[in-house]
Amino acid sequence: MKISWSIIAIALGLSTTVVAGGCKTSECCDKEANKCRTAKGANQAYCSAEKAKCYVGAGLKDPFGG
């Protein structure tokens, strides 16, 4: 069964609550460390969208807790 990760990533990126990994939308994904860090200023919207992709790409916990 193949899951469309791009759709999941978009859904997580648009979330206004805590998402995969317990990170908030105001935090930015640090791809090298595979964790979130605080985003500042104009970077917040971009970071929210990129964050979900980072978690999916890093192969961390399933977004739905499965």
C-alpha positions as CSV (number, residue, x, y, z in Angstrom):
1,M,0.0,0.0,0.0
2,K,1.6,3.2,-1.1
3,I,0.9,6.4,0.8
4,S,1.2,9.8,-0.9
5,W,3.7,11.5,1.3
6,S,3.4,14.8,-0.5
7,I,-0.2,15.1,0.5
8,I,0.6,14.3,4.1
9,A,3.5,16.8,4.0
10,I,1.2,19.5,2.7
11,A,-1.5,18.7,5.4
12,L,1.1,18.8,8.1
13,G,2.6,22.0,6.8
14,L,-0.8,23.7,6.9
15,S,-1.5,22.5,10.4
16,T,-1.8,25.2,13.1
17,T,-1.1,22.8,15.9
18,V,1.7,20.6,17.0
19,V,2.8,18.3,14.2
20,A,5.0,15.3,13.7
21,G,7.8,15.1,16.3
22,G,6.1,17.5,18.6
23,C,7.2,20.6,16.8
24,K,5.1,23.7,16.4
25,T,4.4,25.5,13.1
26,S,6.5,28.5,14.3
27,E,9.6,26.2,14.3
28,C,11.8,25.4,11.4
29,C,13.1,22.0,10.4
30,D,16.9,21.6,10.7
31,K,17.4,18.9,8.1
32,E,21.0,18.1,9.2
33,A,20.0,17.6,12.8
34,N,16.5,16.1,12.0
35,K,14.8,18.4,14.5
36,C,13.0,21.7,14.7
37,R,14.3,25.0,15.7
38,T,12.7,28.4,16.2
39,A,12.0,30.3,13.0
40,K,12.3,34.0,12.9
41,G,10.5,36.7,10.9
42,A,9.6,36.0,7.3
43,N,11.0,32.5,7.5
44,Q,8.1,31.1,9.6
45,A,5.7,30.3,6.7
46,Y,8.5,28.7,4.7
47,C,9.7,26.7,7.6
48,S,6.3,25.4,8.5
49,A,5.9,24.0,5.0
50,E,9.5,22.5,4.8
51,K,9.3,21.0,8.3
52,A,6.8,18.3,7.3
53,K,9.0,17.3,4.4
54,C,12.0,17.0,6.7
55,Y,10.3,14.6,9.0
56,V,9.0,12.4,6.1
57,G,12.4,12.5,4.4
58,A,14.2,11.7,7.6
59,G,12.1,8.6,8.1
60,L,11.1,9.5,11.6
61,K,7.8,8.6,13.3
62,D,4.8,8.1,11.2
63,P,2.8,11.3,11.1
64,F,-0.3,9.5,12.2
65,G,1.4,7.7,15.1
66,G,1.2,4.3,13.4
